Amino acid sequence: MAEPQTIETTLTAKVEQALNTIRPYLEADGGDIRISEISKEGVLKVEFLGNCAGCTMSSMTFRAGVEEAVKRLVPEIRSVEAIN
């Protein structure tokens, strides 16, 4: 029997869906992104992986892609931070 979903798992699933909208673009350049933490205050912390971790364009990708997609699709998230 499956466990009932909590607010945290539902929120994580919604954030993953939002990240999946931009993930193909990151993967095309050899990178990816993962959720590091979602605080109770609605702060999402993400980590760039692969080529995105050291890319000089990652700050632009973060603002124009990640942050915009998450805030648009998951209004419960108040802010998004990249930890790397």
Buried (B, 14 or more C-beta within 10 A) or exposed (E): EEEEEEEEEEBBEBBEEBBEBBBEEBBEEEBBBEBEEBEEEBEBBBBBBBBBBEBEEBEEBBEEBBBBBBBEBBEBBEEBEBEE
